Amino acid sequence: MRWPVIVLAVLVIVLQYPLWLGKGGWLRVWDVDRQLHAQRERNQELEQRNAGLEAEVRDLKSGNEAIEERGRFELGLTKPNEIFVHIPKKP
């Protein structure tokens, strides 16, 4: 009477091993699901960044105001008869 219970217990363990620890087991599924969520978040951040860059490119192609603004703030350019004053930030 005792050995059939042991055989059944071993059989259950043998059948559960691939389900939990095998190549397509639950632990692997959970890990891949976690990676999928992380990648989707990263993709969403990159899509927002790309949308911002696309809007900036459109502004630069469509008008002179965006070009003038970039020239003023990034390169310190001025128009004729303007005086450029730079106030450094405190460290």
The 8 nearest C-alpha neighbors of each residue, nearest first, counted from 0:
[[1, 2, 3, 4, 5, 6, 7, 8],
 [0, 2, 4, 3, 5, 6, 7, 8],
 [1, 3, 5, 4, 0, 6, 7, 8],
 [4, 2, 6, 5, 1, 0, 7, 8],
 [5, 3, 7, 2, 6, 1, 8, 0],
 [4, 6, 2, 8, 3, 7, 9, 1],
 [7, 5, 3, 9, 4, 8, 10, 2],
 [8, 6, 10, 4, 9, 5, 3, 11],
 [7, 9, 5, 11, 10, 6, 4, 12],
 [10, 8, 12, 6, 7, 11, 13, 5],
 [9, 11, 7, 13, 8, 12, 6, 14],
 [10, 12, 14, 8, 9, 13, 15, 7],
 [13, 11, 9, 15, 10, 14, 16, 8],
 [12, 14, 10, 16, 11, 15, 9, 17],
 [13, 15, 11, 12, 16, 10, 17, 18],
 [16, 14, 12, 18, 13, 17, 11, 19],
 [15, 17, 18, 13, 19, 20, 14, 12],
 [18, 16, 21, 20, 19, 15, 24, 14],
 [17, 19, 24, 15, 16, 21, 20, 25],
 [20, 18, 24, 25, 16, 17, 26, 21],
 [19, 21, 24, 17, 16, 18, 26, 22],
 [22, 20, 17, 24, 23, 18, 19, 16],
 [21, 23, 24, 20, 27, 17, 18, 19],
 [24, 22, 21, 27, 28, 25, 18, 17],
 [25, 23, 19, 18, 21, 20, 27, 26],
 [24, 26, 28, 19, 27, 29, 18, 23],
 [25, 27, 29, 28, 24, 19, 30, 20],
 [26, 28, 30, 25, 24, 29, 31, 23],
 [29, 27, 25, 31, 30, 26, 32, 24],
 [30, 28, 32, 26, 27, 31, 25, 33],
 [29, 31, 27, 33, 32, 28, 26, 34],
 [30, 32, 34, 28, 33, 29, 35, 27],
 [33, 31, 35, 29, 30, 34, 28, 36],
 [34, 32, 30, 36, 35, 31, 29, 37],
 [35, 33, 31, 37, 32, 36, 38, 30],
 [36, 34, 32, 38, 33, 37, 31, 39],
 [35, 37, 39, 33, 38, 34, 40, 32],
 [38, 36, 34, 40, 35, 39, 41, 33],
 [37, 39, 41, 35, 40, 36, 42, 34],
 [38, 40, 42, 36, 41, 37, 35, 43],
 [41, 39, 43, 37, 38, 42, 36, 44],
 [40, 42, 38, 44, 39, 43, 45, 37],
 [43, 41, 39, 45, 40, 44, 38, 46],
 [42, 44, 46, 40, 45, 41, 39, 47],
 [45, 43, 41, 47, 42, 46, 48, 40],
 [44, 46, 48, 42, 47, 43, 49, 41],
 [47, 45, 49, 43, 48, 44, 42, 50],
 [48, 46, 50, 44, 45, 49, 43, 51],
 [47, 49, 45, 51, 46, 50, 52, 44],
 [50, 48, 46, 52, 51, 47, 53, 45],
 [49, 51, 53, 47, 48, 52, 46, 54],
 [52, 50, 54, 48, 49, 53, 55, 47],
 [51, 53, 55, 49, 54, 50, 56, 48],
 [52, 54, 50, 56, 55, 51, 49, 57],
 [55, 53, 57, 51, 52, 56, 50, 58],
 [54, 56, 52, 58, 53, 57, 59, 51],
 [57, 55, 59, 53, 58, 54, 60, 52],
 [56, 58, 54, 60, 55, 59, 61, 53],
 [59, 57, 55, 61, 56, 60, 65, 62],
 [58, 60, 56, 57, 65, 61, 66, 62],
 [61, 59, 57, 58, 62, 56, 63, 55],
 [62, 60, 58, 59, 57, 63, 56, 65],
 [63, 61, 64, 59, 60, 58, 65, 66],
 [62, 64, 66, 65, 67, 59, 61, 60],
 [63, 65, 67, 66, 62, 68, 59, 58],
 [66, 64, 68, 67, 59, 63, 58, 69],
 [65, 67, 63, 69, 64, 68, 59, 70],
 [66, 68, 64, 70, 65, 69, 63, 71],
 [67, 69, 65, 71, 70, 66, 64, 72],
 [70, 68, 66, 72, 71, 67, 73, 65],
 [71, 69, 74, 67, 68, 76, 73, 72],
 [70, 72, 75, 76, 68, 69, 74, 73],
 [71, 73, 69, 75, 70, 74, 68, 76],
 [74, 72, 69, 70, 75, 71, 76, 68],
 [73, 75, 70, 76, 71, 72, 69, 77],
 [74, 76, 71, 72, 73, 70, 77, 83],
 [77, 75, 71, 74, 70, 78, 72, 83],
 [78, 76, 81, 71, 79, 75, 83, 82],
 [77, 79, 81, 80, 76, 82, 71, 83],
 [78, 80, 81, 77, 82, 76, 83, 71],
 [79, 81, 78, 82, 77, 83, 76, 84],
 [82, 80, 79, 78, 77, 83, 76, 84],
 [81, 83, 84, 80, 77, 78, 79, 85],
 [84, 82, 85, 81, 77, 75, 76, 71],
 [83, 85, 82, 86, 75, 81, 87, 77],
 [84, 86, 87, 83, 75, 88, 82, 72],
 [85, 87, 88, 84, 89, 83, 75, 90],
 [88, 86, 85, 89, 90, 84, 83, 75],
 [89, 87, 90, 86, 85, 84, 72, 73],
 [88, 90, 87, 86, 85, 84, 72, 73],
 [89, 88, 87, 86, 85, 84, 72, 73]]
